[in-house]
Amino acid sequence: MNKLKKRALRVIAEHLSVEEVAGIKEGFQVMDTGNNGKINIDELRVGLQKLGQHVPESDLQILMEV
C-alpha cells in the first residue's frame, strides 16, 4: 500500500502547475518553524490552525504516517 500511495502522490504532483507547487512550497516553509526541512506533528497542527483548519488528532496522525 505504501508504494501505491507514493506513486499516487507522484502522479498528482506531476500534474500541478508551477504556481500550485510554489504555493505548496511556501506553505511548507511557513509551517517548518524549525527550519530543518521537515514538519513534525506539532508544526503541522499549529500551521493548520493558523489557516483556520481544525484537524482531529487522529487525522494528524494519519497524515504523519505517510
C-alpha positions in Angstrom: 0.0 0.0 0.0 2.9 2.4 0.8 4.2 2.1 -2.8 0.8 2.8 -4.1 0.5 5.9 -2.0 3.9 7.2 -3.2 3.0 6.5 -6.8 -0.3 8.3 -6.5 1.3 11.3 -4.9 3.9 11.4 -7.6 1.2 11.3 -10.3 -0.7 14.1 -8.6 2.5 16.2 -8.2 3.4 15.8 -11.8 0.1 17.5 -12.8 0.4 20.5 -10.6 1.1 23.9 -12.1 4.2 25.9 -11.3 2.0 28.3 -9.2 0.5 25.4 -7.3 3.9 24.0 -6.5 5.1 27.4 -5.4 2.1 27.8 -3.1 2.7 24.3 -1.5 6.4 25.1 -1.1 5.6 28.4 0.6 3.1 26.8 2.9 5.6 24.1 3.9 8.2 26.8 4.6 5.8 28.7 6.8 5.0 25.5 8.8 8.6 24.4 9.1 9.3 26.7 12.1 12.4 24.6 13.0 13.9 25.3 9.5 15.1 21.7 9.2 13.3 20.7 6.0 10.8 18.6 7.9 7.4 19.3 9.5 6.7 17.5 12.8 3.2 16.9 14.1 3.3 20.0 16.3 4.3 22.2 13.4 1.6 20.7 11.3 -1.1 21.2 14.0 -0.1 24.9 14.6 0.2 25.6 10.8 -3.2 24.2 10.1 -4.7 26.1 13.0 -3.3 29.3 11.6 -5.0 28.6 8.3 -8.3 28.2 10.2 -8.4 24.4 9.9 -9.2 22.2 12.9 -8.0 18.7 12.1 -8.7 15.9 14.6 -5.6 14.4 16.3 -6.4 11.1 14.7 -6.2 12.6 11.2 -3.0 14.4 12.0 -1.5 11.0 13.0 -2.6 9.5 9.7 -1.1 12.4 7.7 2.2 12.0 9.5 2.4 8.2 8.7 2.9 8.8 5.0 
